[in-house]
């Protein structure tokens, strides 16, 4: 083999070795990055699940279920309890945000929420609301008082104004927190069924 051929072979071998080192470095970096991301995801997932367990009694959420799917879930023996809820809309007033929801009693129980005064809303114009939200308003509201809410309908995406009578004082796991800007209110299933848009939305 000539000296020129040897020189060419040496250059090719060095180039291959360099390429192999670069490839190994890249593969190693990908593996390290994947391991890091997996650790982050597992840690985040564990923390989220732990928070979920601490703040509520439910262990799974299913979104946008039709009546057939809800019936099938209720037939599963391993599931102890199923609660339903539907997002109605939100009212933003100054720095406060009021989330208006419908939940059935089972979901109330699973979410560690309850009516501490009065009763659960059953009529179309009835509402239960957190006491903290009332006290931060222009005037103090109590059971039997009327309240007007302007909110963005979660189904129609349009703003609407509805008049309600307060039938219950709602307490949640966040009640009593002085730094809150978000509060909750509950409407009845009659309100949901009377709305042409919300009534067509699936439950979660």
C-alpha positions in Angstrom: 0.0 0.0 0.0 1.4 3.4 -1.0 2.1 6.2 1.5 -0.7 8.2 -0.2 -3.2 5.4 0.3 -2.2 5.0 3.9 -2.7 8.7 4.5 -6.1 8.6 3.0 -7.1 5.6 5.1 -5.8 7.3 8.3 -7.9 10.4 7.5 -11.0 8.3 6.9 -10.5 6.3 10.1 -10.1 9.6 12.1 -13.2 11.1 10.5 -15.2 7.9 11.3 -13.9 8.0 14.9 -14.9 11.6 15.3 -18.3 11.0 13.8 -18.8 8.0 16.1 -17.8 10.1 19.2 -20.3 12.9 18.1 -23.0 10.3 17.6 -22.4 8.8 21.0 -22.4 12.2 22.7 -25.6 13.2 21.0 -27.3 9.9 22.0 -26.1 10.3 25.5 -27.4 13.8 25.7 -30.8 12.7 24.4 -31.0 9.9 27.0 -30.0 12.3 29.8 -32.6 14.8 28.7 -35.3 12.2 28.4 -34.4 11.0 31.9 -34.6 14.5 33.3 -38.0 15.2 31.6 -39.3 11.9 32.9 -38.3 12.8 36.4 -39.9 16.2 36.1 -43.1 14.8 34.7 -43.3 12.1 37.4 -42.6 14.6 40.2 -45.2 17.1 38.8 -47.7 14.2 38.5 -47.1 13.0 42.0 -47.5 16.5 43.4 -50.6 17.2 41.5 -52.2 13.9 42.5 -51.2 14.5 46.2 -52.8 18.0 46.0 -55.9 16.5 44.5 -56.2 13.9 47.2 -55.7 16.5 49.9 -58.3 19.0 48.6 -61.0 16.5 47.4 -62.2 13.0 47.5 -62.4 12.3 43.8 -59.6 10.5 42.0 -60.6 10.9 38.3 -62.2 13.5 36.1 -64.1 12.8 32.8 -65.0 15.7 30.6 -67.9 16.1 28.2 -69.9 12.9 28.9 -73.2 12.1 27.3 -76.0 10.4 29.2 -75.0 7.0 27.8 -71.4 7.3 28.9 -72.6 8.5 32.4 -74.8 5.4 32.7 -72.0 3.1 31.7 -69.7 4.6 34.3 -72.4 4.1 37.0 -72.5 0.4 36.1 -68.8 -0.1 36.9 -68.6 -1.8 40.3 -65.2 -0.4 41.2 -66.5 3.1 41.1 -68.0 4.1 44.5 -69.5 7.4 43.6 -70.0 9.6 40.6 -70.8 13.4 40.7 -71.7 15.6 37.8 -70.9 19.3 37.2 -71.2 21.8 34.4 -69.5 25.2 34.0 -72.2 27.9 33.6 -70.1 31.0 33.2 -68.0 33.6 34.9 -68.5 37.2 36.2 -65.6 39.5 36.6 -66.2 42.5 38.8 -63.3 44.8 39.6 -60.6 42.4 40.9 -63.0 39.6 41.8 -63.9 36.6 39.7 -67.1 34.6 40.3 -67.3 31.1 38.8 -70.9 30.0 38.3 -71.4 26.2 38.3 -73.9 23.5 38.4 -73.1 20.5 40.6 -75.2 17.7 41.9 -75.0 16.7 45.6 -72.6 13.9 44.9 -70.0 16.2 43.3 -70.5 18.6 46.2 -69.6 15.8 48.6 -66.6 14.7 46.5 -65.3 18.3 46.3 -65.6 18.9 50.0 -68.1 21.7 49.4 -71.3 22.2 51.3 -74.2 24.5 52.0 -73.6 25.8 55.5 -76.7 28.0 55.6 -80.0 27.7 53.7 -80.5 25.1 51.0 -79.3 23.9 47.7 -80.8 25.8 44.8 -83.6 23.9 43.0 -85.6 26.5 41.1 -84.5 28.4 38.0 -83.9 31.7 39.8 -82.2 30.3 42.9 -78.5 30.4 43.7 -76.0 29.5 46.4 -73.0 31.7 46.8 -69.9 32.0 49.0 -70.2 34.4 51.9 -66.8 35.9 51.3 -67.9 37.1 47.8 -71.0 38.8 49.3 -69.0 40.6 52.0 -66.6 42.1 49.5 -69.5 43.5 47.4 -71.1 47.0 47.8 -73.6 45.6 50.3 -74.0 42.6 52.5 -76.3 40.0 51.1 -78.2 37.3 53.0 -80.6 34.5 52.4 -83.7 35.6 50.5 -81.9 38.6 49.0 -81.8 39.2 45.2 -78.6 39.5 43.2 -78.0 40.4 39.6 -75.1 38.7 37.9 -73.7 39.6 34.4 -71.6 36.7 33.2 -70.3 35.2 30.0 -72.3 32.1 29.2 -69.9 29.2 28.9 -71.9 27.5 26.1 -73.2 30.5 24.0 -70.0 32.5 24.7 -72.3 35.6 25.0 -72.7 37.9 28.0 -76.0 37.7 29.8 -77.6 39.1 32.9 -79.6 36.9 35.2 -81.5 37.7 38.4 -81.2 35.2 41.3 -82.5 34.8 44.8 -79.9 33.6 47.3 -81.1 30.4 48.9 -77.8 29.0 50.3 -74.4 30.0 51.6 -71.7 27.9 50.0 -68.5 26.8 51.7 -65.5 25.4 49.8 -62.0 24.3 50.7 -60.8 27.9 49.8 -63.4 29.7 51.9 -61.9 32.0 54.5 -58.7 32.7 52.5 -58.2 36.5 52.7 -56.0 36.6 49.6 -58.6 35.1 47.2 -59.8 36.8 44.1 -61.8 33.8 42.8 -65.2 32.7 44.3 -67.9 30.1 43.5 -71.6 30.1 43.1 -74.1 27.2 42.3 -77.2 27.3 40.2 -79.9 24.7 39.9 -80.4 22.0 37.2 -83.6 23.9 36.4 -81.5 26.9 35.4 -79.4 24.7 33.1 -82.4 23.0 31.5 -84.0 26.4 30.8 -81.0 27.8 29.0 -81.1 26.8 25.2 -77.3 26.6 25.1 -76.2 25.2 28.4 -78.9 22.5 28.3 -77.2 21.0 25.2 -73.7 20.9 26.7 -72.5 17.6 28.1 -71.7 17.2 31.8 -68.3 16.4 33.3 
